[in-house]
């Protein structure tokens, strides 16, 4: 019996026609160029970040439709991108509450009070960098360091009349030192897992790029401290701040218990969200105990922020901040940025660019440089540090093995760009968080986040000189 081949139904033909295709390399580059041009132009025109992100999301959606994706696919990409940001959003909300509580509860004023008395203008910047390095290594979190130690140091820097973008740069550099190096950090554990390296081999490998970059950063901050400040303090202004703080709050070392609790929970590896939730609840009652404020007022500060009315402008500007509602603008930008990243990942732009880079690789140096470029490209597209570690880690793992390069070199390279590069992207969750806490725009503090720029420079130098590019045979 002769078999008659089935003809495709109209529905099947429609599905074939509508099947999405992978973008060509030039299409991926053109789409990215257009999207980031819109975002950068928006930033240059001071329109804020929300409108450019909406425009970028609109362009990405049109490009996805052009490739044959259905709206449902693009919507799922947005949802998946936003889902990755949910922990970040919860942290932003809790930190906003904590800032309002810590100001009314005396924690932030006490840190500023003692800091103004202990730190000199000339040594403030290197001291800020080193303090944030220590706290971030102990806690394993850059966000926690920025939200606690960073918040106090930005206030002290303002009191010492040091340019805030430089102060914020030193805070961010120190905070990301520990995020990169601490065994308690999530990225420090994810990077070797993706590359197939041992955790402590990975940390040992990172010392080669991070230690010299840290030394250079300390030298630069010391130079800025001596050249950028007069070396003298406006005693009258500082005394005015000190007396105002002393008259408005109960200055006591007991007010430092809440941040110590956060550090303790971080060391004990309590996850960030429950740790911050515990800190919020404890800080409410601790603030009532140390400052004698009513429960309703400190809860209002947690929601709406603290409004300082001392009559001293410097103090009022410094302390009028915090609260859950203060984070809503930042959260909206995080939602838009992660939705944009989800769409671009769904339509395959990231995969196309990385695969094109791999085809050009001919040496160990170009291979390592390709990893760095891929990490930065993913950060630009998605603003997500974890994605910038996971995707290149999986993609380049076999290429490193083929060239007999030890996995700890790949894991180090992933962190040299993916971990510490995220905060330099204005629309990334990390950049938006730092901006929300320190109230200094990313593009203002980024030039002074020296560690974040210097580490990848050492990584590139090592890649092309062969120094610290470990071979697997060396460990056999």
C-alpha positions, 0 to 999 in steps of 0.5 A, a space after each residue: 500500500 502506497 504511503 501518502 505523505 502528510 501535508 502540513 496543516 495550515 496551523 503547522 505552516 503558520 507555526 513554522 513561519 512564526 518560529 523565532 530565529 537566532 539573530 545574526 551577529 550584526 543584528 545583535 550588535 545593531 540592536 545593542 548599539 541602538 538600545 544603549 545609545 538611547 539610554 546614554 543619550 537619556 542620561 546625558 540629557 538628564 532625563 533620569 533613567 526611567 524613561 530611557 529604560 522604557 525606551 530601551 525595553 520598547 526597542 528590545 521588544 520590537 527587535 524580538 518581534 522582528 526575529 519572530 518571537 511571540 509577545 508571550 515569549 517576550 513577556 515571559 522573558 521580562 517575568 524571568 528577568 524580574 524574578 531574578 531581581 525579587 531578592 534584590 527588591 526585598 533587600 532594597 525595601 528592608 535597607 530603606 526601612 533600616 536606614 530610617 530606623 537607624 537614623 531615628 534610633 541614633 545608630 547613624 548619628 552616633 557613627 557620624 559623631 564618633 567618626 568626625 572626632 576620630 578621622 582626619 581629612 587627609 587620611 579619611 579616604 584611605 581609611 574609608 577604603 580600608 574600613 570598607 574592605 575589612 567590613 566587607 570581608 567579614 560579612 561577605 556583602 558589598 550591599 551590607 557594607 554600603 548600607 551600614 558603614 558606607 552610610 555613616 562614612 558618607 556623612 562623615 565625609 560631608 562633615 569634613 567637606 570632602 567631595 562626596 563622589 570621591 568618598 562614595 568611590 572609596 566606599 564602593 571600592 572597599 565594599 566590593 573588595 570583600 564581595 570579591 574576596 570573602 568566602 562568605 560572598 555568594 559570587 565568590 562561591 558561584 564563580 568557582 562552581 561555574 568554572 570547576 575550581 575549588 573555592 580556596 584555590 579560587 580565592 588564592 588565584 584572585 590574590 594575584 590581581 586583587 592585592 596589587 590593585 588594592 595597594 595601588 588604590 590605597 596609594 591613589 586615595 592617599 594622594 587624593 586625600 593630601 592633594 584634594 583637601 587642605 588638611 585642616 578642618 572647619 572646626 566651627 562647622 564640625 563643632 556645630 554638627 557635633 553639638 547638634 547631634 549631641 543635643 538631638 540624640 542620645 549619643 551612646 555606644 549602645 546605639 552601635 549594637 544594631 549594625 554589630 548584630 548585622 555583622 554577626 549574622 553575616 559572619 554566621 551566614 544568615 541569609 541577607 533577607 532574614 538577617 535584615 528583617 531581624 535587624 529591622 525588628 530588633 532596631 525598632 525596639 532598640 531605638 525605642 530603648 536608647 532614644 526614648 522614641 514612641 513606637 508609632 514614630 519609629 515605625 513611621 520613620 521606617 516607612 516614610 524616612 526620617 525628617 530632621 528639623 534641627 535648624 542646622 542645614 548640614 545636619 538636616 540634609 544629612 539625616 533627612 533620608 531613609 524609609 521604605 517609600 524612598 526606595 520605590 523610585 530605585 525599585 521601579 528602575 530595577 524592575 525596568 532594567 531586569 525586564 530589559 535584560 530578560 528580553 535580551 537574554 530570551 531573544 539570544 543576543 548574549 549567546 550570539 555575541 559570546 559565541 562570536 568572541 569564542 571563534 576569534 580566540 587564538 591564544 590564552 590572552 585573547 581567551 581571558 580577554 574574551 571572558 572579560 568582554 563577555 562579562 561586561 557585555 552581559 552587565 551592560 545588557 542585564 545589569 545582573 552580576 550573577 548572570 555575568 558570572 554564570 553565563 560566561 563561566 558555563 560558555 568558556 569552561 571547555 575552552 579553558 580545559 582545551 588549552 590546559 588552563 586551570 579552572 581557577 584562572 577562569 573563576 578569577 577572571 569571572 570575578 575580575 569583571 562580573 562581580 566588581 563591574 556591576 556597580 559601575 553600570 548606572 542601570 544595574 541593580 548594584 549601581 542603583 542600590 549604591 545610588 539609593 544609599 549614598 545619594 551619589 549618582 553612579 556616573 559621579 562616583 564611578 571614576 573614583 571606584 579605583 579598585 573596580 577599574 584596576 583589577 581587570 587591568 591587572 587581569 589583562 596584563 597577566 593574560 598577555 604576559 602569561 604571569 599567573 595563568 596557571 596550567 593544569 599540569 602544574 598541579 599534577 
